[in-house]
Protein backbone atom coordinates (compact mmCIF):
# COMPACT_ATOMS: atom_id res chain seq x y z
CA UNK A 1 0.00 0.00 0.00
CA UNK A 2 1.39 3.40 -0.95
CA UNK A 3 1.90 6.19 1.57
CA UNK A 4 -0.88 8.68 2.28
CA UNK A 5 -0.01 11.79 0.30
CA UNK A 6 -1.71 15.17 0.51
CA UNK A 7 -3.89 14.52 -2.56
CA UNK A 8 -5.17 11.34 -0.88
CA UNK A 9 -6.17 13.21 2.27
CA UNK A 10 -7.45 16.32 0.52
CA UNK A 11 -11.20 15.48 0.54
CA UNK A 12 -11.26 16.04 4.34
CA UNK A 13 -9.41 19.34 3.93
CA UNK A 14 -11.79 20.49 1.16
CA UNK A 15 -14.64 20.67 3.67
CA UNK A 16 -12.88 23.13 5.99
CA UNK A 17 -14.11 26.73 6.25
CA UNK A 18 -12.96 29.81 8.10
CA UNK A 19 -14.41 33.17 9.04
CA UNK A 20 -10.95 34.72 8.71
CA UNK A 21 -10.71 36.19 5.16
CA UNK A 22 -6.99 35.45 4.93
CA UNK A 23 -7.39 31.79 5.92
CA UNK A 24 -10.48 31.45 3.73
CA UNK A 25 -8.60 32.90 0.76
CA UNK A 26 -5.72 30.45 1.18
CA UNK A 27 -8.18 27.54 1.49
CA UNK A 28 -9.74 28.68 -1.81
CA UNK A 29 -6.30 28.73 -3.46
CA UNK A 30 -5.67 25.23 -2.13
CA UNK A 31 -9.03 24.02 -3.51
CA UNK A 32 -8.25 25.54 -6.91
CA UNK A 33 -4.76 24.03 -7.04
CA UNK A 34 -5.88 20.53 -6.06
CA UNK A 35 -8.80 20.69 -8.52
CA UNK A 36 -6.46 21.73 -11.34
CA UNK A 37 -4.01 18.98 -10.34
CA UNK A 38 -6.81 16.38 -10.40
CA UNK A 39 -8.22 17.56 -13.75
CA UNK A 40 -4.74 17.30 -15.27
CA UNK A 41 -4.40 13.81 -13.78
CA UNK A 42 -1.24 14.99 -12.10
CA UNK A 43 1.49 12.60 -11.10
CA UNK A 44 2.87 12.13 -7.59
CA UNK A 45 6.63 11.99 -7.09
CA UNK A 46 7.96 10.96 -3.69
CA UNK A 47 11.32 12.57 -2.92
CA UNK A 48 11.99 9.86 -0.37
CA UNK A 49 12.25 7.36 -3.24
CA UNK A 50 15.03 9.34 -4.95
CA UNK A 51 18.68 8.87 -4.10
CA UNK A 52 20.45 11.82 -2.50
CA UNK A 53 23.42 11.07 -4.74
CA UNK A 54 21.64 12.60 -7.72
CA UNK A 55 23.38 15.81 -8.71
CA UNK A 56 21.97 19.21 -7.90
CA UNK A 57 20.98 20.64 -11.27
CA UNK A 58 19.73 24.03 -10.11
CA UNK A 59 21.86 25.76 -12.74
CA UNK A 60 19.57 24.35 -15.46
CA UNK A 61 16.19 25.73 -16.53
CA UNK A 62 13.05 23.67 -15.99
CA UNK A 63 12.84 23.37 -19.77
CA UNK A 64 16.41 22.01 -19.92
CA UNK A 65 15.56 19.50 -17.20
CA UNK A 66 12.85 18.13 -19.50
CA UNK A 67 10.00 18.79 -17.09
CA UNK A 68 6.87 19.43 -19.12
CA UNK A 69 4.09 17.86 -17.03
CA UNK A 70 0.87 19.88 -16.85
CA UNK A 71 0.63 19.23 -13.12
CA UNK A 72 2.45 17.17 -10.52
CA UNK A 73 2.79 16.85 -6.75
CA UNK A 74 6.14 16.34 -5.05
CA UNK A 75 5.93 14.65 -1.67
CA UNK A 76 8.52 15.65 0.90
CA UNK A 77 7.04 14.62 4.23
CA UNK A 78 8.69 14.62 7.60
CA UNK A 79 11.51 12.45 6.19
CA UNK A 80 12.77 15.33 4.00
CA UNK A 81 13.45 17.32 7.18
CA UNK A 82 12.28 20.70 5.82
CA UNK A 83 10.62 22.27 8.83
CA UNK A 84 9.54 25.73 9.75
CA UNK A 85 11.83 27.21 12.36
CA UNK A 86 9.14 29.19 14.13
CA UNK A 87 6.27 26.70 14.38
CA UNK A 88 7.11 23.60 16.40
CA UNK A 89 6.26 20.44 14.48
CA UNK A 90 5.27 22.11 11.18
CA UNK A 91 7.09 20.75 8.13
CA UNK A 92 6.84 20.92 4.34
CA UNK A 93 4.63 18.03 3.36
CA UNK A 94 4.81 18.60 -0.38
CA UNK A 95 4.63 20.94 -3.33
CA UNK A 96 2.06 21.18 -6.11
CA UNK A 97 3.35 22.35 -9.51
CA UNK A 98 0.70 23.50 -12.00
CA UNK A 99 1.81 24.65 -15.47
CA UNK A 100 0.65 28.24 -15.90
CA UNK A 101 1.71 31.17 -18.05
CA UNK A 102 2.39 34.57 -16.53
CA UNK A 103 2.69 37.68 -18.67
CA UNK A 104 3.35 35.56 -21.73
CA UNK A 105 6.04 33.46 -20.06
CA UNK A 106 5.83 29.71 -19.49
CA UNK A 107 6.22 28.45 -15.96
CA UNK A 108 4.69 26.70 -12.99
CA UNK A 109 2.42 27.97 -10.24
CA UNK A 110 3.91 26.45 -7.09
CA UNK A 111 1.98 25.73 -3.89
CA UNK A 112 3.95 24.60 -0.86
CA UNK A 113 1.85 22.54 1.54
CA UNK A 114 2.79 22.22 5.18
CA UNK A 115 1.58 19.77 7.79
CA UNK A 116 1.72 19.58 11.56
CA UNK A 117 2.74 16.66 13.73
CA UNK A 118 1.06 13.38 12.87
CA UNK A 119 -1.19 14.79 10.08
CA UNK A 120 -4.40 14.00 11.96
CA UNK A 121 -7.42 16.29 12.07
CA UNK A 122 -6.24 19.41 10.24
CA UNK A 123 -7.85 22.68 11.23
CA UNK A 124 -8.67 25.48 8.80
CA UNK A 125 -5.59 27.34 10.00
CA UNK A 126 -3.16 24.44 9.64
CA UNK A 127 -4.64 23.33 6.28
CA UNK A 128 -4.31 26.91 4.97
CA UNK A 129 -0.66 27.16 6.00
CA UNK A 130 0.52 27.30 2.40
CA UNK A 131 2.83 29.50 0.38
CA UNK A 132 2.62 30.09 -3.36
CA UNK A 133 4.92 31.35 -6.06
CA UNK A 134 5.56 31.15 -9.76
CA UNK A 135 8.66 29.69 -11.42
CA UNK A 136 9.71 30.79 -14.90
CA UNK A 137 10.58 27.70 -16.98
CA UNK A 138 13.19 29.63 -18.93
CA UNK A 139 15.21 30.76 -15.90
CA UNK A 140 17.47 28.49 -13.92
CA UNK A 141 15.77 26.50 -11.21
CA UNK A 142 17.92 28.44 -8.75
CA UNK A 143 16.61 31.80 -10.01
CA UNK A 144 13.10 30.76 -11.02
CA UNK A 145 11.31 31.89 -7.85
CA UNK A 146 13.10 35.22 -7.66
CA UNK A 147 10.75 36.94 -10.13
CA UNK A 148 7.75 36.97 -7.79
CA UNK A 149 8.98 35.26 -4.63
CA UNK A 150 6.63 33.47 -2.28
CA UNK A 151 3.39 34.76 -0.85
CA UNK A 152 0.82 33.16 1.42
CA UNK A 153 0.56 32.35 5.11
CA UNK A 154 2.44 34.96 7.14
CA UNK A 155 3.86 32.17 9.31
CA UNK A 156 5.75 30.77 6.31
CA UNK A 157 6.63 34.10 4.73
CA UNK A 158 8.13 35.45 7.97
CA UNK A 159 9.76 32.16 8.97
CA UNK A 160 13.53 32.24 9.53
CA UNK A 161 13.82 29.14 7.29
CA UNK A 162 11.96 30.70 4.36
CA UNK A 163 15.10 30.78 2.21
CA UNK A 164 15.68 27.08 2.93
CA UNK A 165 12.10 26.36 1.86
CA UNK A 166 12.56 28.34 -1.38
CA UNK A 167 15.80 26.46 -2.09
CA UNK A 168 14.00 23.19 -1.40
CA UNK A 169 11.60 23.92 -4.28
CA UNK A 170 14.57 23.97 -6.66
CA UNK A 171 16.09 20.85 -5.14
CA UNK A 172 12.76 19.06 -5.49
CA UNK A 173 12.56 19.96 -9.18
CA UNK A 174 16.05 18.71 -9.93
CA UNK A 175 15.35 15.40 -8.21
CA UNK A 176 11.98 15.00 -9.89
CA UNK A 177 13.59 15.51 -13.29
CA UNK A 178 15.24 12.11 -12.79
CA UNK A 179 11.89 10.42 -12.09
CA UNK A 180 10.06 11.72 -15.17
CA UNK A 181 10.60 9.11 -17.90
CA UNK A 182 11.28 11.47 -20.81
CA UNK A 183 13.37 13.83 -18.67
CA UNK A 184 15.48 10.99 -17.30
CA UNK A 185 16.77 10.27 -20.80
CA UNK A 186 18.32 13.73 -21.22
CA UNK A 187 22.09 14.02 -21.20
CA UNK A 188 22.49 15.85 -17.88
CA UNK A 189 25.44 15.32 -15.57
CA UNK A 190 25.26 12.98 -12.61
CA UNK A 191 27.40 13.01 -9.53
CA UNK A 192 28.24 10.05 -7.35
PEWOUR-V267463 format. One record per helix or strand. SS is the DSSP state (helix for helix, strand for strand). FROM is the first residue (numbers start at 0). TO is the last residue. If there is no record, write none. Layout:
# PEWOUR-V267463
SS,FROM,TO  SS,FROM,TO
This chain:
# PEWOUR-V267463
helix,5,13  helix,20,38  strand,42,45  helix,46,48  strand,60,60  helix,61,64  strand,70,74  helix,77,79  strand,82,82  strand,89,98  strand,101,101  strand,104,104  strand,106,115  helix,123,126  strand,129,135  strand,139,139  strand,150,151  helix,153,156  helix,161,175  helix,180,183
